[in-house]
Amino acid sequence: MSKITSSCTTILVGKKATIDGSTMIARSEDHGDHPTPKKFIVVEPQNQPHHYQAKLSKLTLDLPDNPLRYTATPDSERSHGVWGSSGINSENVAMTATETITTNSRVLAADPLVAEGLGEEDLLTIVLPYIRSAQDGVRRVGQLLEQYGTYESNGMAFADHNEIWYLETLGGHHWAAIKIPDDAYVIAPNRLNIDHFDFQSNSVLYASDLPQFIEENDLNPDSNEVNLRHIFGSSTIKDTRYNNPRAWYLQKFFTPTVKQDPLDQDLPFICHANRKISIEEMKWAMSSHYQNTPYDRYGTGCSEDKTLFRPIGINRNEESHILQIRNKVPEAVAGIHWLGFGPNTFNTFVPFYSNVSDTPAAFKDAGQNYDPNNAYWLSRTLGVLGDTNYPLYSEYHAQFEQKTLAQLQAVVKDTDHQLVAHSKVEELLLAANQKMADIYIHNCWELLGNMVNSGSERMQLKFTIFD
């Protein structure tokens, strides 16, 4: 993300690295300290624009005919553009767009950013409705970048049943993408992340003149390899505090046998876990804040250590998602758009079926005014209150999350089984999504009540005759 003060963290997991054989692409969408409400919608083909006009640049383009239906998580307030951010289309292709990344002056001198090009506000809207595979997504974005250019550096991911592709922009018009191995995972913070790159591999795609561009502009600092992070990325002090530690911490979590340093500029891009990765672990990772290290903001370390590194779970989380394409279920229920609003430390994610025409009212639009009956604002309320006494409230949240995830996943299992005998698929999935939204809202209110009751007993502003 690059809206004012912002950042994101992307996690990608191949189908042989997940516990159920699905592909999963996930990202936290982070803005500034002030809330920027999000909503969860479905865009029907008849509501997709034919002519697109960006808000943050003068980009205009005609969009293809026959768009697909897709889910999206745009801003509630549209003065800065759509910012669709994440979604799954009716062909069960997922896209998360996008991750703000870094570059360097050598690259920008050779291929400057394009002030009137495309950006993060545009990408989901002009790409996801027109692709039928993850690789289609890469090719469409590549074509758009080469034609229109971009005014910012960012990465994005695409997934279908079989493949996950990750693409990064390289200067104003260049780009490169890599297929994530089926048995691997990736942690991508706000830096250029792709490292070793083989132009001869069948698992890469790139701007047609990229090898020539690197050579003609003397961009490669290495003598015997092509490392895109070395060529196109940054290696700054900010990276050692803002970006690298997030990759270090989750690589430490998923691959604990590998010993690495949080300041390391060369942490690997492609990684392999010591176990199959589950939804619960993905959610934990996206909520993490360096637990059991000196760098935990809620921990017992010294104040200097606790504020040294930027965590993944943070007050700036606006919405976070896990886009899951499942492989052991009928096509009608393969796409699951897991969604959480607000700071991830005190929410949980709801597994909405994506093959629907509408979304539950509590998730559809937060609006600009505070409304605790809305999922976004209720989740933010839990985060703000939970932050006042994390040691006390975190156990209440742990119980809430386990209970809620169990109930939500039970609904998914039951709905999957009902599908075989159900003639009205749309009706079944809409009802399941509504039931899961209701469970989430009910359990959030229950958690809030537990926090208020317990916190009231510990308020400092109290007095008794026995004091």
C-alpha positions in Angstrom: 0.0 0.0 0.0 1.1 3.6 -0.6 -1.7 5.8 0.7 -0.1 8.4 2.9 1.6 6.4 5.7 1.1 2.8 4.8 2.5 -0.6 4.3 1.4 -4.3 3.8 2.7 -7.8 4.4 2.1 -10.5 1.8 2.2 -14.3 2.5 2.0 -16.9 -0.3 1.7 -20.7 0.2 1.7 -23.2 -2.6 -0.7 -26.1 -2.8 1.8 -28.8 -1.6 2.7 -26.6 1.3 -0.8 -26.2 2.7 -2.5 -28.6 5.0 -5.5 -29.2 2.7 -3.9 -28.8 -0.8 -5.3 -25.4 -1.5 -3.4 -22.4 -2.8 -3.4 -19.4 -0.4 -2.4 -15.8 -1.0 -2.7 -13.4 1.8 -2.0 -9.8 2.6 -2.7 -7.2 5.3 -3.8 -3.9 3.8 -2.4 -1.1 6.0 -3.1 2.6 5.9 -2.3 5.4 8.4 -3.0 5.7 12.1 -6.4 7.2 11.4 -9.0 4.7 10.4 -9.8 4.3 6.7 -12.9 2.2 6.6 -13.2 -0.7 4.1 -16.1 -2.7 2.7 -16.6 -6.2 1.2 -18.6 -6.2 -2.0 -19.4 -8.3 -5.1 -19.1 -6.5 -8.4 -21.5 -8.0 -11.0 -20.5 -7.8 -14.7 -23.2 -5.2 -15.5 -21.7 -2.9 -12.8 -18.1 -3.1 -14.0 -17.2 0.1 -15.9 -16.5 0.0 -19.6 -14.4 3.1 -19.5 -12.0 3.5 -16.5 -10.8 6.9 -15.1 -8.3 6.9 -12.3 -8.5 9.4 -9.5 -4.9 9.8 -8.5 -3.5 10.1 -12.0 -5.0 11.0 -15.4 -5.0 7.4 -16.5 -8.0 6.5 -18.7 -8.6 3.3 -20.6 -11.3 1.3 -22.2 -11.9 -2.1 -20.5 -12.5 -5.3 -22.3 -16.0 -6.7 -22.9 -17.5 -9.6 -20.9 -16.0 -9.0 -17.4 -16.3 -11.7 -14.8 -18.1 -11.3 -11.4 -15.6 -10.8 -8.5 -15.4 -10.0 -4.9 -13.5 -6.9 -3.7 -12.5 -4.9 -0.6 -12.5 -1.3 -1.7 -12.4 1.9 0.4 -15.7 3.0 1.7 -14.9 6.6 0.7 -13.9 6.8 -3.0 -12.3 10.3 -3.3 -8.9 8.7 -3.8 -10.1 5.9 -6.1 -11.5 2.4 -5.7 -8.6 0.6 -4.1 -10.2 -2.8 -4.7 -7.3 -4.5 -3.0 -8.3 -8.2 -3.0 -10.8 -10.5 -4.6 -11.7 -13.8 -6.2 -13.5 -13.9 -9.6 -16.1 -16.3 -10.9 -13.4 -18.5 -12.5 -11.9 -19.0 -9.1 -8.8 -16.8 -9.8 -7.6 -14.7 -6.9 -5.7 -11.5 -6.9 -4.2 -9.4 -4.1 -3.1 -6.0 -5.2 -0.8 -4.6 -4.1 2.3 -4.5 -1.9 4.3 -1.3 -1.9 7.9 -2.1 -2.5 11.3 -0.3 -2.8 13.7 0.5 -5.6 16.8 2.6 -6.1 18.0 5.6 -8.0 19.9 3.6 -10.6 16.7 2.1 -11.8 14.6 5.3 -11.6 17.3 7.1 -13.7 17.0 4.5 -16.4 13.2 4.0 -16.3 11.5 6.8 -14.3 8.1 6.4 -12.7 5.2 7.7 -14.8 3.2 10.4 -13.0 0.1 9.7 -15.1 0.4 5.9 -15.1 -1.5 3.3 -13.2 -1.3 2.6 -9.5 -2.6 0.5 -6.6 -6.0 2.3 -6.7 -6.6 0.9 -10.2 -5.1 -2.6 -10.4 -7.8 -4.9 -9.1 -10.6 -3.2 -11.0 -8.8 -3.3 -14.4 -7.3 -6.8 -14.0 -9.2 -9.3 -11.9 -12.5 -9.3 -14.0 -10.6 -10.2 -17.1 -8.3 -13.1 -16.2 -9.0 -16.9 -16.1 -5.7 -18.1 -14.6 -3.0 -16.8 -12.3 -0.7 -16.6 -15.3 -3.3 -14.5 -17.2 -3.1 -12.0 -14.4 0.6 -11.6 -14.7 0.4 -11.2 -18.5 -2.4 -8.6 -18.3 -0.6 -6.5 -15.6 2.7 -6.8 -17.6 0.9 -5.5 -20.8 -0.6 -2.6 -18.9 2.7 -1.7 -17.3 4.5 -1.6 -20.6 1.8 0.4 -22.2 0.9 2.9 -19.5 3.7 2.7 -16.9 3.2 3.1 -13.1 3.8 6.0 -10.7 4.8 3.7 -7.8 6.7 0.5 -7.1 4.7 -2.4 -6.0 4.2 -6.2 -6.0 1.1 -8.3 -6.4 0.0 -11.9 -6.4 -2.3 -14.1 -8.3 -3.6 -17.6 -7.6 -5.7 -20.3 -9.2 -6.2 -24.0 -8.4 -2.7 -25.0 -9.3 -0.4 -22.0 -9.4 0.6 -18.9 -7.5 2.5 -16.1 -9.3 4.1 -13.0 -7.7 4.9 -9.9 -9.8 7.0 -6.9 -9.0 7.2 -3.6 -10.9 10.8 -2.6 -11.9 10.9 1.2 -12.5 8.2 2.9 -14.5 7.6 0.3 -17.3 9.5 -2.9 -16.5 8.3 -5.9 -14.5 9.2 -9.5 -13.5 7.1 -12.3 -12.1 7.9 -15.8 -10.7 5.8 -18.9 -10.1 6.0 -19.9 -6.5 7.0 -23.6 -6.1 4.1 -25.7 -5.0 5.9 -26.9 -1.9 7.1 -23.4 -0.9 5.9 -20.3 1.0 6.9 -16.6 0.6 6.9 -13.7 3.1 7.0 -10.4 1.3 7.2 -7.1 3.3 7.5 -3.6 1.7 10.7 -4.1 -0.2 11.6 -5.6 -3.6 11.5 -9.3 -2.7 12.4 -11.5 -5.7 16.0 -12.5 -5.4 17.5 -15.2 -7.7 16.0 -15.0 -11.2 16.7 -17.4 -14.1 15.6 -15.8 -17.4 15.7 -19.3 -19.0 13.2 -20.9 -16.5 9.7 -21.8 -17.4 8.7 -20.5 -14.0 9.3 -16.8 -14.8 7.8 -14.1 -16.9 9.2 -10.6 -17.5 9.1 -7.5 -19.7 10.5 -8.6 -23.1 13.5 -6.2 -23.0 14.4 -6.8 -19.3 17.7 -8.6 -19.8 18.8 -6.0 -22.3 17.6 -3.2 -20.0 19.7 -4.5 -17.2 22.8 -4.9 -19.3 22.6 -1.6 -21.2 22.2 0.4 -18.0 24.9 -1.4 -16.0 22.3 -2.3 -13.2 23.7 -5.6 -12.0 26.1 -5.4 -9.1 26.8 -9.1 -9.1 29.3 -10.8 -11.4 27.8 -14.3 -11.8 24.1 -14.2 -11.1 20.9 -12.2 -11.6 19.4 -11.2 -8.3 16.5 -8.9 -8.8 16.6 -7.6 -5.2 20.2 -6.6 -5.7 19.5 -5.0 -9.1 16.2 -3.3 -8.6 15.7 -3.1 -4.9 17.0 -1.1 -1.9 19.4 -2.0 0.9 18.8 0.7 3.4 18.8 1.2 7.1 15.0 1.6 6.9 14.8 -1.9 5.4 16.7 -3.3 8.4 14.0 -1.9 10.8 10.9 -1.7 8.7 11.0 -4.6 6.3 13.5 -7.4 6.9 12.5 -8.2 10.5 8.9 -9.1 9.4 10.3 -11.7 6.9 12.8 -12.9 9.6 10.1 -13.4 12.2 7.7 -15.4 10.0 10.5 -17.4 8.4 11.6 -18.2 12.0 8.0 -19.3 12.7 7.5 -21.5 9.7 11.1 -22.8 9.4 12.5 -22.7 13.0 15.6 -24.8 12.2 17.0 -22.0 10.0 19.0 -19.4 12.0 18.9 -15.9 10.5 19.3 -12.3 11.6 16.4 -9.8 11.6 18.7 -7.1 10.0 19.8 -9.4 7.1 19.3 -7.7 3.7 19.5 -11.1 2.0 16.8 -13.2 3.7 15.6 -15.7 1.2 12.5 -15.2 -1.0 11.5 -18.8 -1.6 11.2 -20.8 1.7 10.1 -24.2 2.8 8.2 -24.8 6.1 8.9 -27.8 8.4 5.1 -28.7 8.3 2.0 -28.1 6.2 0.6 -24.6 6.8 -3.0 -24.1 8.0 -5.4 -21.2 8.0 -5.0 -20.9 11.7 -1.2 -20.4 11.3 -1.7 -17.9 8.5 -4.0 -15.8 10.7 -1.5 -16.0 13.6 1.3 -14.9 11.3 -0.8 -11.9 10.0 -1.5 -10.9 13.6 2.0 -11.3 14.9 4.0 -8.7 16.7 7.3 -10.5 17.5 5.9 -12.5 20.4 8.5 -14.2 22.6 11.2 -11.9 21.4 12.6 -8.6 22.9 10.9 -6.8 20.0 7.3 -7.4 21.1 5.5 -4.1 21.7 3.4 -5.9 24.4 6.4 -7.8 25.8 8.8 -7.3 28.7 11.8 -6.1 26.8 13.4 -2.6 27.2 11.6 0.3 25.4 14.3 0.6 22.8 14.0 -3.0 21.7 10.2 -2.9 21.8 10.0 -0.1 19.3 12.9 -1.2 17.1 11.1 -3.2 14.4 7.8 -2.7 12.6 5.4 -5.6 13.3 2.9 -7.2 11.0 -0.1 -7.0 13.3 -0.4 -3.2 13.8 -3.0 -0.5 14.4 -2.8 0.4 10.7 -4.3 -2.9 9.6 -7.5 -1.9 7.8 -8.5 -5.2 6.2 -6.6 -8.4 5.8 -7.4 -11.4 3.7 -6.5 -14.9 2.8 -7.7 -15.8 -0.7 -8.0 -19.6 -0.7 -8.6 -21.7 -3.8 -9.5 -25.2 -2.7 -8.8 -28.4 -4.7 -10.9 -31.1 -2.9 -14.4 -29.6 -3.3 -16.7 -28.8 -6.1 -15.9 -25.8 -8.3 -18.9 -23.8 -6.9 -17.4 -23.7 -3.4 -13.7 -23.7 -4.3 -13.1 -20.0 -3.6 -13.0 -18.8 0.0 -12.4 -15.1 0.6 -11.2 -15.0 4.3 -11.6 -11.5 5.6 -10.7 -9.6 8.7 -11.2 -5.9 9.5 -9.2 -3.7 11.8 -6.0 -4.6 13.8 -5.4 -8.3 13.4 -4.4 -8.7 17.1 -8.0 -8.7 18.2 -10.1 -9.9 15.2 -10.5 -13.1 13.4 -11.0 -13.9 9.7 -14.4 -14.9 8.3 -14.4 -17.5 5.4 -16.8 -16.1 2.9 -17.7 -18.1 -0.1 -16.8 -16.0 -3.1 -19.2 -17.5 -5.7 -22.1 -15.2 -4.6 -23.9 -12.1 -5.9 -24.0 -10.2 -2.6 -22.3 -9.9 0.8 -23.7 -9.6 4.4 -24.8 -6.2 5.4 -22.5 -5.9 8.4 -19.5 -6.3 6.1 -20.7 -4.5 3.0 -20.0 -0.9 3.9 -18.5 0.6 7.1 -19.3 4.2 6.1 -17.3 7.1 7.5 -19.1 7.4 10.8 -18.5 5.1 13.8 -21.1 2.3 14.0 -20.2 -0.6 16.4 -22.9 -2.8 14.7 -20.7 -2.8 11.6 -18.0 -5.4 11.4 -15.2 -2.9 10.5 -16.0 -0.6 13.4 -16.7 -3.4 15.9 -13.3 -5.0 15.0 -11.6 -1.6 15.5 -13.3 -1.2 18.9 -11.9 -4.5 20.0 -8.4 -3.5 18.8 -8.4 -0.2 20.6 -9.7 -1.6 23.9 -7.5 -4.6 23.7 -4.4 -2.4 23.2 -5.0 -0.8 26.6 -4.2 -3.9 28.6 -2.8 -6.6 26.3 -1.7 -9.1 29.0 -5.3 -9.1 30.4 -7.3 -9.1 27.2 -5.2 -11.3 25.0 -6.4 -14.5 26.7 -10.0 -13.5 26.2 -9.2 -12.9 22.5 -7.4 -16.3 22.2 -10.6 -18.0 23.5 -12.8 -15.9 21.2 -10.6 -16.7 18.2 -10.5 -20.5 18.7 -14.3 -20.6 19.4 -15.1 -18.4 16.4 -12.9 -20.2 13.9 -14.2 -23.6 15.0 -17.8 -22.4 14.5 -17.1 -20.7 11.1 -15.2 -23.7 9.8 -18.0 -26.0 10.9 -20.4 -23.9 8.8 -18.1 -24.3 5.8 -17.9 -28.1 6.2 -21.7 -28.4 6.6 -22.3 -26.2 3.5 -19.8 -28.1 1.4 -21.6 -31.3 2.3 -25.1 -29.8 1.6 -24.0 -28.7 -1.9 -24.3 -32.2 -3.3 -28.1 -32.4 -2.7 -28.9 -28.7 -3.0 -30.4 -27.4 -6.2 -30.0 -23.7 -5.4 -26.3 -23.2 -4.9 -26.5 -19.4 -4.8 -29.1 -19.5 -2.1 -27.1 -22.0 -0.1 -23.9 -19.9 -0.2 -25.6 -16.6 0.6 -27.2 -18.2 3.6 -23.9 -19.7 4.8 -22.1 -16.3 4.4 -24.9 -14.6 6.4 -24.7 -17.2 9.1 -20.9 -16.8 9.4 -21.3 -13.0 9.5 -23.8 -13.3 12.3 -21.6 -15.7 14.3 -18.7 -13.2 14.0 -20.7 -10.2 15.1 -22.3 -12.2 18.0 -19.0 -13.5 19.2 -17.3 -10.0 18.9 -20.0 -8.5 21.2 -19.5 -11.4 23.6 -15.7 -10.7 23.6 -16.3 -7.0 24.1 -18.6 -7.7 27.1 -15.9 -9.9 28.7 -13.3 -7.2 28.2 -15.5 -4.5 29.6 -16.5 -6.6 32.7 -12.9 -7.6 33.4 -11.4 -4.2 32.7 -13.9 -2.4 35.0 -12.6 -4.4 37.9 -9.1 -3.1 37.2 -9.7 0.6 36.5 -7.4 2.9 38.3 -10.2 5.4 39.0 -11.7 3.7 42.0 -12.1 4.1 45.8 -13.5 2.0 48.6 -13.7 2.5 52.3 -11.1 -0.1 52.8 -8.4 1.7 50.7 
